[in-house]
Amino acid sequence: MILSLDCSTLTLSLALLRADGTLLEHRLVGPPQRQSEILPGEIEAILKAQGHTLQDVTGFVVGLGPGSFTGLRIGLATAKGLAYALKVPIAGVSSLAALALEGPFDTELFCCAVVKKGELYVGRYTRSAPHPDPLPALQGEGVPEISMTLAQVAEALKASPNARMIGPALTDWRAPLEALGVPAASFLPGPLVPSAVCLARLATIPTTFSAEALYALEPHYIRGSGAEENPKFPPLPGVEPKARLKED
């Protein structure tokens, strides 16, 4: 039994799947409910609804972002804590790659999440036709997911007229991007939230529990938080700034 979750946006995506990938249930729980308050109860509820308990879970999958710093910490801390307590393996997957798995085939996808005002996280992927593998391949893993200003995203989309934008950034930033000259055809209606189901289908879950692998699993922050970048609070002497950021 695989329990998969993504907390990279304000909407929790939670899924329960059999070990062979068969989906048992998928839940989306959005605002005003807070993930820090509802996540443990939702995990218990989805297991109970399918006649299972935590002891039946054989693996965890968690979205690594990029996205909400707080949400990523909540999701990863919960998944890692449960995996450690149960001594079952855990895998992390890019939340932007999960978005791409729901996009159209053979189309360059700008998978975008919100950093802060005027800035977006962007991962550029192309979902290839599923032959002979029943799961689509994603091209773009070698291209790092980065943060870009709104103006940079607009210019990139205009330079790639066949590309399409998807992801949570669409909700608030489609209109400003259109105002910067991006044509309406560049935007797809969804997906707007990374799916825990897609995370599970992209994940390679280890066959055995490894404490070292669990400890090494970190959110994909890409950039420092606002607090870390505040000039009033410079890094401590001898401490590498942004040391915990993922190296691409």
C-alpha positions in Angstrom: 0.0 0.0 0.0 1.5 3.4 -1.1 0.5 6.6 0.6 1.4 9.7 -1.5 1.0 13.4 -0.6 1.8 16.8 -1.9 1.7 20.0 0.2 3.6 22.3 -2.1 0.5 24.5 -2.6 -2.3 25.6 -0.3 -4.3 22.5 -1.5 -3.4 19.1 0.0 -3.3 16.3 -2.6 -3.4 12.9 -0.9 -3.7 9.5 -2.6 -3.7 5.8 -1.5 -2.6 3.3 -4.1 -1.9 -0.4 -4.2 1.8 -1.5 -4.6 1.0 -2.2 -8.3 -0.1 1.4 -8.9 -3.8 0.8 -8.8 -5.5 3.9 -7.4 -7.8 3.3 -4.4 -8.6 6.9 -3.5 -7.5 10.5 -4.2 -8.5 13.5 -2.1 -8.0 17.2 -2.6 -8.5 19.4 0.5 -8.0 23.2 0.0 -8.3 26.4 1.9 -9.5 27.6 4.3 -8.4 24.4 6.0 -4.7 24.5 7.0 -2.5 21.5 6.0 -0.7 21.7 9.4 -4.1 21.0 11.1 -5.7 18.6 8.7 -2.9 16.4 7.4 -2.7 13.7 10.2 -6.5 13.4 10.2 -6.8 13.2 6.4 -4.2 10.4 6.4 -6.1 8.5 9.0 -9.4 9.1 7.2 -8.3 7.9 3.7 -6.8 4.8 5.2 -9.9 4.0 7.2 -12.2 4.7 4.2 -10.3 1.9 2.3 -10.3 -0.5 5.3 -6.6 0.0 6.1 -4.4 1.3 8.8 -0.9 2.8 8.8 0.5 -0.6 9.5 -0.6 -1.6 5.9 1.5 1.1 4.3 4.6 -0.3 2.6 5.9 3.0 1.1 5.5 6.7 1.1 5.8 9.3 -1.7 6.1 13.0 -1.1 6.2 16.1 -3.3 9.5 17.9 -2.9 8.3 21.2 -4.5 9.3 23.8 -5.4 6.4 25.6 -3.8 5.3 26.9 -0.4 8.2 26.6 2.1 5.8 26.0 5.0 3.8 23.4 3.0 6.9 21.5 1.9 8.2 21.3 5.5 4.8 20.1 6.7 4.5 17.4 4.0 8.0 16.2 4.2 8.2 16.1 8.0 5.0 14.1 8.2 6.0 11.6 5.5 9.5 11.2 6.9 8.2 10.8 10.5 5.8 8.1 9.5 8.3 6.3 7.3 10.8 6.3 10.1 8.3 5.1 12.7 7.1 2.3 10.4 10.5 1.5 9.0 9.2 1.6 5.4 10.9 3.2 2.4 10.1 6.7 1.1 10.7 8.5 -2.2 10.5 12.2 -3.1 9.4 13.6 -6.5 9.4 17.0 -8.1 5.9 18.6 -7.7 6.4 20.4 -11.1 7.1 17.1 -12.8 3.9 15.7 -11.4 2.1 18.6 -13.0 3.6 17.7 -16.4 2.4 14.2 -16.2 -1.2 15.6 -16.6 -0.3 17.8 -19.5 -0.8 17.0 -23.2 1.6 14.8 -25.1 4.4 16.2 -27.3 4.0 19.8 -26.1 6.6 21.8 -24.2 5.0 22.6 -20.8 5.9 25.5 -18.6 5.0 24.0 -15.2 4.8 27.1 -12.9 4.3 27.6 -9.2 4.3 30.8 -7.2 7.5 32.1 -5.5 6.3 35.5 -4.4 4.9 38.6 -6.0 6.3 38.9 -9.5 8.3 35.7 -9.5 7.5 32.1 -10.4 9.1 28.7 -10.1 9.4 27.1 -13.6 10.1 23.6 -14.8 10.0 23.0 -18.6 9.0 19.5 -19.5 7.7 17.6 -22.6 5.5 14.6 -22.0 6.3 12.0 -24.7 3.8 9.5 -26.1 3.6 6.4 -24.0 5.2 3.8 -26.3 6.2 1.2 -25.4 6.0 2.1 -21.7 2.4 2.7 -20.5 3.6 5.6 -18.4 4.6 8.8 -20.4 8.2 9.8 -20.3 9.2 13.3 -19.2 11.9 15.1 -21.1 13.5 17.9 -19.3 15.0 16.4 -16.1 18.4 17.7 -17.2 17.1 21.2 -17.3 17.0 22.6 -13.8 13.8 24.0 -12.3 14.5 27.6 -11.6 12.9 30.8 -10.3 12.1 33.5 -12.9 10.6 36.9 -12.8 7.2 37.4 -14.4 8.8 39.4 -17.2 11.2 36.6 -17.9 8.4 34.0 -18.0 6.5 36.2 -20.4 9.4 36.5 -22.7 10.1 32.8 -22.6 6.5 31.9 -23.4 6.4 34.4 -26.3 9.7 32.9 -27.7 8.1 29.4 -27.6 4.6 29.9 -29.2 3.8 26.2 -29.2 4.5 25.9 -25.4 1.8 25.8 -22.9 1.7 27.0 -19.2 0.1 24.9 -16.5 0.2 24.9 -12.7 -0.9 26.8 -9.6 0.7 30.1 -10.9 -2.1 30.3 -13.5 -4.7 31.3 -10.8 -3.1 34.7 -10.1 -0.7 35.3 -12.8 -2.4 34.5 -16.1 -3.9 38.0 -16.4 -0.6 39.8 -15.7 1.2 37.5 -18.2 -1.4 38.3 -20.9 -0.9 42.0 -20.1 2.8 41.5 -20.9 1.8 40.2 -24.3 1.6 36.4 -23.8 -1.3 35.1 -26.0 -4.3 33.4 -24.4 -3.5 30.2 -26.3 -0.4 29.8 -24.2 -2.4 28.9 -21.1 -4.1 25.6 -20.3 -7.0 25.4 -17.8 -5.2 22.9 -15.7 -3.8 21.1 -13.8 -3.6 23.7 -11.1 -2.4 21.5 -8.3 0.3 18.8 -8.3 -1.4 15.4 -8.0 -0.3 12.9 -5.4 -1.4 10.2 -7.9 1.1 11.5 -10.4 3.8 11.7 -7.8 3.3 8.0 -7.0 3.5 7.1 -10.7 6.7 9.0 -11.2 8.3 7.7 -8.0 10.9 5.0 -7.7 10.4 3.7 -4.2 13.3 1.8 -2.7 12.7 -1.8 -1.9 13.9 -1.5 1.7 14.0 1.1 4.4 17.1 3.2 4.7 17.5 5.7 7.5 20.3 7.4 5.6 18.2 7.9 2.5 15.3 9.2 4.7 17.6 11.7 6.4 18.9 12.9 3.0 15.5 13.6 1.6 15.0 17.4 1.5 12.6 19.8 -0.1 13.5 21.4 -3.4 13.6 25.0 -2.3 15.5 26.4 -5.3 16.0 29.7 -3.6 16.3 31.1 -0.1 13.3 32.2 2.0 12.5 35.9 2.5 14.0 35.6 6.0 17.2 34.3 4.7 17.4 37.0 2.1 16.7 39.8 4.6 19.8 42.1 4.7 19.1 42.8 8.3 19.9 39.2 9.2 23.1 38.3 7.3 24.4 34.7 7.5 26.4 33.6 10.5 30.2 33.7 10.1 31.5 30.5 8.7 28.0 29.2 7.6 27.5 28.8 3.9 24.5 30.9 2.8 21.7 28.7 1.4 23.6 25.6 2.2 20.5 23.5 2.2 19.4 24.4 -1.3 19.4 21.6 -3.8 22.3 21.5 -6.2 21.2 20.8 -9.8 
